[in-house]
Structures are given as structure tokens and as C-alpha cells.
Amino acid sequence: MNVRIDPSWQRVLQEEFDKPYFELLTQYVRQQYQTRRCFPPAGLIFNAFDSCPFESVRVVIIGQDPYHEENQAMGLSFSVPEGVQIPPSLMNIYKEIHRDLGTPIPASGDLRRWAQQGVLLLNATLTVEAHKAGSHQGKGWEELTDAAISALNREREHLVFMLWGSYAQRKGQFIDRKKHLVLQTSHPSPLSVYRGFDGCGHFSAANRYLEKNGLTPIKW
């Protein structure tokens, strides 16, 4: 399937790749891509890991599923390719950044510029069938992405974890708050943005924490 992954993550996750569950997951995903329309494109399944090496991670944003409509999913949580209409959740993220930092709202929903600065845009489930949200949940992806978060928690220090919504908060509940900054609020979707995300100030808080610990802030 020509999946690309940065060598640093290959090292970190190799133990998971050798486990029986991952072999079953690989068989399932390959069969799904051969017989159904699935997203993201096969080469971008590990794009979050390929775009942001393990040692470069400074911020982790946890999503749930890839986008399940045409031309949206690109293997980075919340991100869509250049030229694709910005989805509502990402627009609400942009609005909060504008409110928080005063920066203009971008015309593009492509978040590769964040990944290149050390923002790991990680969905809990890395694939999905077209038009069927959550269709690849419970197949093993969650175990792999838990292992990735656990490795960051264990091997790195002074990371910022942004946990938006109850799903992300459950997934990150084991993160060591003494080693890392954990920022929690509601999900930025239109259904829940007003329950805390709007006005949360997470982006300025993340940059203050990074600067306090001698790290370069993110250009959001």
C-alpha cells in the first residue's frame, strides 16, 4: 500500500507492528481498501507520523476519525488539502486562534505547516470507509495510537496535549501532568464549541508553556 512513516516513529512503534493485533489490522485495512472506497489515500494513512518526527513533537492534538467525505482526509487530524472547503470544526479552531492570538483566519485548511513545526495531528483511528463515520473503529487502530501517545508521555518532556471533547480526554487520561501540559475543553464541532472551546485560550497557553520551558512557540 506504499505507506510512508518517519524512521523515528518506525522505531517507536516497531513493537506494536510485531504484535498479532497489528497483523490482523493490516489485513483488514488492506481488504477494505481493495474492496471499498476508504480514506485517507493509502499512502497518507501514517501521514501524522511521517510529517512530524518523534523527536520534533511539541504539541499533540488528538482527533477521533479521518474525514469520511471525498477529498477531505489527508492523514492529519482536522486538516484538509489545499483548495478544499474548511470544515466547521477547523473553522472554529481558526476562530479561536484569531480570538486568542489576533492572527488572521487562513484561507487554507491544510495544517501541514503545523506538523512541520512539531504539532502531531493524530486521529485515534487512522482509516475510515467513505460516508461511514467510525466504520474502522475497534479494529486495532486505537491500540496503536494509544501506544504512540504512551511513548510520547514516557520518553519526552514538556509536551502540550490538547484534548478536545470527551473522547480525546479519555484517550489521554493517563498522561503525566507533572511532565506535560494537558489542556482540556469541549470539542470544536458546532454542536459543542460553546461548551468551553470558544474562549479556551489553548493556543496562547501552549506557547507560554513552550517558551517557559525553553522551546520555540508554534506559529498558529
LOROLUM-529803 format. One record per residue (C-alpha): residue number from 1; residue in one letter; x, y, z. Coordinates in steps of 0.02 Angstrom, whole numbers, padded with zeros to 5 digits. Layout:
<doba = NUM	lumke = a	u = X	v = Y	w = Z> $
...
***
This chain:
<doba = 1	lumke = m	u = 00000	v = 00000	w = 00000> $
<doba = 2	lumke = n	u = 00156	v = 00111	w = -00005> $
<doba = 3	lumke = v	u = 00126	v = 00180	w = 00170> $
<doba = 4	lumke = r	u = 00256	v = 00308	w = 00224> $
<doba = 5	lumke = i	u = 00312	v = 00333	w = 00405> $
<doba = 6	lumke = d	u = 00459	v = 00430	w = 00476> $
<doba = 7	lumke = p	u = 00600	v = 00315	w = 00536> $
<doba = 8	lumke = s	u = 00590	v = 00388	w = 00713> $
<doba = 9	lumke = w	u = 00410	v = 00327	w = 00729> $
<doba = 10	lumke = q	u = 00454	v = 00162	w = 00646> $
<doba = 11	lumke = r	u = 00574	v = 00135	w = 00791> $
<doba = 12	lumke = v	u = 00450	v = 00189	w = 00924> $
<doba = 13	lumke = l	u = 00307	v = 00084	w = 00856> $
<doba = 14	lumke = q	u = 00401	v = -00069	w = 00795> $
<doba = 15	lumke = e	u = 00350	v = -00170	w = 00947> $
<doba = 16	lumke = e	u = 00168	v = -00135	w = 00904> $
<doba = 17	lumke = f	u = 00195	v = -00179	w = 00721> $
<doba = 18	lumke = d	u = 00257	v = -00350	w = 00776> $
<doba = 19	lumke = k	u = 00103	v = -00391	w = 00880> $
<doba = 20	lumke = p	u = -00037	v = -00506	w = 00819> $
<doba = 21	lumke = y	u = -00170	v = -00369	w = 00829> $
<doba = 22	lumke = f	u = -00074	v = -00262	w = 00705> $
<doba = 23	lumke = e	u = -00059	v = -00404	w = 00581> $
<doba = 24	lumke = l	u = -00248	v = -00427	w = 00590> $
<doba = 25	lumke = l	u = -00274	v = -00239	w = 00574> $
<doba = 26	lumke = t	u = -00161	v = -00233	w = 00420> $
<doba = 27	lumke = q	u = -00258	v = -00375	w = 00338> $
<doba = 28	lumke = y	u = -00423	v = -00288	w = 00375> $
<doba = 29	lumke = v	u = -00367	v = -00118	w = 00309> $
<doba = 30	lumke = r	u = -00291	v = -00193	w = 00152> $
<doba = 31	lumke = q	u = -00451	v = -00289	w = 00116> $
<doba = 32	lumke = q	u = -00557	v = -00133	w = 00146> $
<doba = 33	lumke = y	u = -00451	v = -00026	w = 00029> $
<doba = 34	lumke = q	u = -00458	v = -00160	w = -00106> $
<doba = 35	lumke = t	u = -00647	v = -00181	w = -00100> $
<doba = 36	lumke = r	u = -00719	v = -00014	w = -00039> $
<doba = 37	lumke = r	u = -00689	v = 00172	w = -00051> $
<doba = 38	lumke = c	u = -00585	v = 00220	w = 00101> $
<doba = 39	lumke = f	u = -00495	v = 00374	w = 00165> $
<doba = 40	lumke = p	u = -00365	v = 00444	w = 00177> $
<doba = 41	lumke = p	u = -00272	v = 00389	w = 00019> $
<doba = 42	lumke = a	u = -00172	v = 00234	w = 00067> $
<doba = 43	lumke = g	u = -00004	v = 00323	w = 00057> $
<doba = 44	lumke = l	u = -00062	v = 00450	w = 00187> $
<doba = 45	lumke = i	u = -00126	v = 00330	w = 00320> $
<doba = 46	lumke = f	u = 00027	v = 00366	w = 00429> $
<doba = 47	lumke = n	u = 00044	v = 00547	w = 00374> $
<doba = 48	lumke = a	u = 00035	v = 00613	w = 00553> $
<doba = 49	lumke = f	u = 00187	v = 00509	w = 00598> $
<doba = 50	lumke = d	u = 00277	v = 00542	w = 00434> $
<doba = 51	lumke = s	u = 00253	v = 00731	w = 00443> $
<doba = 52	lumke = c	u = 00307	v = 00754	w = 00624> $
<doba = 53	lumke = p	u = 00457	v = 00650	w = 00684> $
<doba = 54	lumke = f	u = 00451	v = 00584	w = 00862> $
<doba = 55	lumke = e	u = 00592	v = 00696	w = 00925> $
<doba = 56	lumke = s	u = 00512	v = 00850	w = 00845> $
<doba = 57	lumke = v	u = 00342	v = 00837	w = 00931> $
<doba = 58	lumke = r	u = 00299	v = 00985	w = 01042> $
<doba = 59	lumke = v	u = 00108	v = 00985	w = 01037> $
<doba = 60	lumke = v	u = -00013	v = 00839	w = 01017> $
<doba = 61	lumke = i	u = -00191	v = 00868	w = 00953> $
<doba = 62	lumke = i	u = -00298	v = 00711	w = 00962> $
<doba = 63	lumke = g	u = -00441	v = 00685	w = 00841> $
<doba = 64	lumke = q	u = -00558	v = 00536	w = 00826> $
<doba = 65	lumke = d	u = -00585	v = 00484	w = 00645> $
<doba = 66	lumke = p	u = -00524	v = 00541	w = 00474> $
<doba = 67	lumke = y	u = -00648	v = 00643	w = 00374> $
<doba = 68	lumke = h	u = -00761	v = 00522	w = 00279> $
<doba = 69	lumke = e	u = -00811	v = 00628	w = 00128> $
<doba = 70	lumke = e	u = -00721	v = 00646	w = -00038> $
<doba = 71	lumke = n	u = -00555	v = 00740	w = -00048> $
<doba = 72	lumke = q	u = -00550	v = 00789	w = 00137> $
<doba = 73	lumke = a	u = -00445	v = 00664	w = 00235> $
<doba = 74	lumke = m	u = -00256	v = 00683	w = 00221> $
<doba = 75	lumke = g	u = -00196	v = 00586	w = 00373> $
<doba = 76	lumke = l	u = -00184	v = 00737	w = 00488> $
<doba = 77	lumke = s	u = -00322	v = 00767	w = 00615> $
<doba = 78	lumke = f	u = -00434	v = 00916	w = 00573> $
<doba = 79	lumke = s	u = -00334	v = 00955	w = 00415> $
<doba = 80	lumke = v	u = -00397	v = 00957	w = 00235> $
<doba = 81	lumke = p	u = -00295	v = 00979	w = 00075> $
<doba = 82	lumke = e	u = -00265	v = 01148	w = -00004> $
<doba = 83	lumke = g	u = -00417	v = 01207	w = -00101> $
<doba = 84	lumke = v	u = -00543	v = 01103	w = -00003> $
<doba = 85	lumke = q	u = -00678	v = 01198	w = 00094> $
<doba = 86	lumke = i	u = -00630	v = 01219	w = 00277> $
<doba = 87	lumke = p	u = -00739	v = 01103	w = 00384> $
<doba = 88	lumke = p	u = -00841	v = 01178	w = 00527> $
<doba = 89	lumke = s	u = -00732	v = 01109	w = 00669> $
<doba = 90	lumke = l	u = -00573	v = 01177	w = 00590> $
<doba = 91	lumke = m	u = -00655	v = 01345	w = 00558> $
<doba = 92	lumke = n	u = -00700	v = 01353	w = 00743> $
<doba = 93	lumke = i	u = -00518	v = 01313	w = 00784> $
<doba = 94	lumke = y	u = -00463	v = 01455	w = 00671> $
<doba = 95	lumke = k	u = -00588	v = 01574	w = 00751> $
<doba = 96	lumke = e	u = -00521	v = 01532	w = 00924> $
<doba = 97	lumke = i	u = -00342	v = 01560	w = 00868> $
<doba = 98	lumke = h	u = -00396	v = 01729	w = 00797> $
<doba = 99	lumke = r	u = -00483	v = 01774	w = 00961> $
<doba = 100	lumke = d	u = -00338	v = 01709	w = 01066> $
<doba = 101	lumke = l	u = -00189	v = 01774	w = 00969> $
<doba = 102	lumke = g	u = -00260	v = 01903	w = 00848> $
<doba = 103	lumke = t	u = -00191	v = 01815	w = 00695> $
<doba = 104	lumke = p	u = -00294	v = 01817	w = 00534> $
<doba = 105	lumke = i	u = -00402	v = 01668	w = 00488> $
<doba = 106	lumke = p	u = -00313	v = 01569	w = 00350> $
<doba = 107	lumke = a	u = -00394	v = 01534	w = 00183> $
<doba = 108	lumke = s	u = -00324	v = 01357	w = 00181> $
<doba = 109	lumke = g	u = -00369	v = 01209	w = 00292> $
<doba = 110	lumke = d	u = -00203	v = 01122	w = 00257> $
<doba = 111	lumke = l	u = -00117	v = 01103	w = 00426> $
<doba = 112	lumke = r	u = 00048	v = 01034	w = 00364> $
<doba = 113	lumke = r	u = 00127	v = 01197	w = 00421> $
<doba = 114	lumke = w	u = 00082	v = 01148	w = 00600> $
<doba = 115	lumke = a	u = 00151	v = 00972	w = 00579> $
<doba = 116	lumke = q	u = 00315	v = 01043	w = 00513> $
<doba = 117	lumke = q	u = 00330	v = 01144	w = 00675> $
<doba = 118	lumke = g	u = 00306	v = 00993	w = 00787> $
<doba = 119	lumke = v	u = 00116	v = 00980	w = 00805> $
<doba = 120	lumke = l	u = 00066	v = 00796	w = 00798> $
<doba = 121	lumke = l	u = -00108	v = 00793	w = 00721> $
<doba = 122	lumke = l	u = -00158	v = 00618	w = 00773> $
<doba = 123	lumke = n	u = -00326	v = 00535	w = 00745> $
<doba = 124	lumke = a	u = -00365	v = 00388	w = 00860> $
<doba = 125	lumke = t	u = -00422	v = 00288	w = 00708> $
<doba = 126	lumke = l	u = -00317	v = 00312	w = 00552> $
<doba = 127	lumke = t	u = -00437	v = 00250	w = 00416> $
<doba = 128	lumke = v	u = -00623	v = 00257	w = 00377> $
<doba = 129	lumke = e	u = -00744	v = 00196	w = 00244> $
<doba = 130	lumke = a	u = -00818	v = 00331	w = 00133> $
<doba = 131	lumke = h	u = -00975	v = 00411	w = 00203> $
<doba = 132	lumke = k	u = -00973	v = 00298	w = 00358> $
<doba = 133	lumke = a	u = -00907	v = 00389	w = 00512> $
<doba = 134	lumke = g	u = -00825	v = 00273	w = 00637> $
<doba = 135	lumke = s	u = -00828	v = 00124	w = 00519> $
<doba = 136	lumke = h	u = -00649	v = 00070	w = 00559> $
<doba = 137	lumke = q	u = -00658	v = 00095	w = 00747> $
<doba = 138	lumke = g	u = -00624	v = -00054	w = 00859> $
<doba = 139	lumke = k	u = -00511	v = -00142	w = 00733> $
<doba = 140	lumke = g	u = -00344	v = -00105	w = 00818> $
<doba = 141	lumke = w	u = -00301	v = 00073	w = 00769> $
<doba = 142	lumke = e	u = -00342	v = 00135	w = 00944> $
<doba = 143	lumke = e	u = -00214	v = 00017	w = 01020> $
<doba = 144	lumke = l	u = -00080	v = 00081	w = 00903> $
<doba = 145	lumke = t	u = -00118	v = 00264	w = 00934> $
<doba = 146	lumke = d	u = -00126	v = 00234	w = 01122> $
<doba = 147	lumke = a	u = 00049	v = 00161	w = 01108> $
<doba = 148	lumke = a	u = 00109	v = 00317	w = 01015> $
<doba = 149	lumke = i	u = 00037	v = 00433	w = 01148> $
<doba = 150	lumke = s	u = 00110	v = 00323	w = 01286> $
<doba = 151	lumke = a	u = 00283	v = 00332	w = 01206> $
<doba = 152	lumke = l	u = 00275	v = 00522	w = 01198> $
<doba = 153	lumke = n	u = 00216	v = 00529	w = 01378> $
<doba = 154	lumke = r	u = 00355	v = 00413	w = 01435> $
<doba = 155	lumke = e	u = 00505	v = 00466	w = 01330> $
<doba = 156	lumke = r	u = 00478	v = 00653	w = 01307> $
<doba = 157	lumke = e	u = 00456	v = 00802	w = 01425> $
<doba = 158	lumke = h	u = 00365	v = 00969	w = 01417> $
<doba = 159	lumke = l	u = 00242	v = 00923	w = 01281> $
<doba = 160	lumke = v	u = 00072	v = 01005	w = 01263> $
<doba = 161	lumke = f	u = -00076	v = 00887	w = 01242> $
<doba = 162	lumke = m	u = -00237	v = 00967	w = 01179> $
<doba = 163	lumke = l	u = -00383	v = 00855	w = 01224> $
<doba = 164	lumke = w	u = -00544	v = 00922	w = 01148> $
<doba = 165	lumke = g	u = -00702	v = 00828	w = 01189> $
<doba = 166	lumke = s	u = -00736	v = 00677	w = 01298> $
<doba = 167	lumke = y	u = -00663	v = 00551	w = 01175> $
<doba = 168	lumke = a	u = -00492	v = 00636	w = 01169> $
<doba = 169	lumke = q	u = -00496	v = 00663	w = 01357> $
<doba = 170	lumke = r	u = -00524	v = 00478	w = 01389> $
<doba = 171	lumke = k	u = -00385	v = 00433	w = 01269> $
<doba = 172	lumke = g	u = -00264	v = 00549	w = 01358> $
<doba = 173	lumke = q	u = -00315	v = 00515	w = 01537> $
<doba = 174	lumke = f	u = -00151	v = 00426	w = 01579> $
<doba = 175	lumke = i	u = -00038	v = 00571	w = 01526> $
<doba = 176	lumke = d	u = 00080	v = 00628	w = 01666> $
<doba = 177	lumke = r	u = 00026	v = 00804	w = 01712> $
<doba = 178	lumke = k	u = 00189	v = 00832	w = 01805> $
<doba = 179	lumke = k	u = 00292	v = 00809	w = 01646> $
<doba = 180	lumke = h	u = 00174	v = 00884	w = 01519> $
<doba = 181	lumke = l	u = 00041	v = 01018	w = 01499> $
<doba = 182	lumke = v	u = -00133	v = 00946	w = 01469> $
<doba = 183	lumke = l	u = -00265	v = 01067	w = 01402> $
<doba = 184	lumke = q	u = -00445	v = 01005	w = 01403> $
<doba = 185	lumke = t	u = -00608	v = 01078	w = 01342> $
<doba = 186	lumke = s	u = -00756	v = 01036	w = 01231> $
<doba = 187	lumke = h	u = -00738	v = 00982	w = 01051> $
<doba = 188	lumke = p	u = -00733	v = 01123	w = 00921> $
<doba = 189	lumke = s	u = -00880	v = 01050	w = 00822> $
<doba = 190	lumke = p	u = -01031	v = 01165	w = 00801> $
<doba = 191	lumke = l	u = -01128	v = 01053	w = 00923> $
<doba = 192	lumke = s	u = -01009	v = 01082	w = 01068> $
<doba = 193	lumke = v	u = -00897	v = 01230	w = 01030> $
<doba = 194	lumke = y	u = -00995	v = 01341	w = 01151> $
<doba = 195	lumke = r	u = -00970	v = 01220	w = 01296> $
<doba = 196	lumke = g	u = -00794	v = 01282	w = 01326> $
<doba = 197	lumke = f	u = -00691	v = 01278	w = 01167> $
<doba = 198	lumke = d	u = -00745	v = 01454	w = 01119> $
<doba = 199	lumke = g	u = -00635	v = 01562	w = 01228> $
<doba = 200	lumke = c	u = -00524	v = 01422	w = 01294> $
<doba = 201	lumke = g	u = -00360	v = 01511	w = 01256> $
<doba = 202	lumke = h	u = -00268	v = 01348	w = 01224> $
<doba = 203	lumke = f	u = -00155	v = 01416	w = 01089> $
<doba = 204	lumke = s	u = -00080	v = 01557	w = 01190> $
<doba = 205	lumke = a	u = -00070	v = 01441	w = 01342> $
<doba = 206	lumke = a	u = 00027	v = 01313	w = 01239> $
<doba = 207	lumke = n	u = 00150	v = 01444	w = 01178> $
<doba = 208	lumke = r	u = 00178	v = 01514	w = 01353> $
<doba = 209	lumke = y	u = 00216	v = 01340	w = 01417> $
<doba = 210	lumke = l	u = 00336	v = 01302	w = 01274> $
<doba = 211	lumke = e	u = 00428	v = 01467	w = 01298> $
<doba = 212	lumke = k	u = 00436	v = 01441	w = 01486> $
<doba = 213	lumke = n	u = 00525	v = 01276	w = 01453> $
<doba = 214	lumke = g	u = 00647	v = 01347	w = 01327> $
<doba = 215	lumke = l	u = 00555	v = 01286	w = 01172> $
<doba = 216	lumke = t	u = 00505	v = 01381	w = 01016> $
<doba = 217	lumke = p	u = 00320	v = 01430	w = 01015> $
<doba = 218	lumke = i	u = 00206	v = 01373	w = 00874> $
<doba = 219	lumke = k	u = 00159	v = 01495	w = 00735> $
<doba = 220	lumke = w	u = -00026	v = 01451	w = 00736> $
***
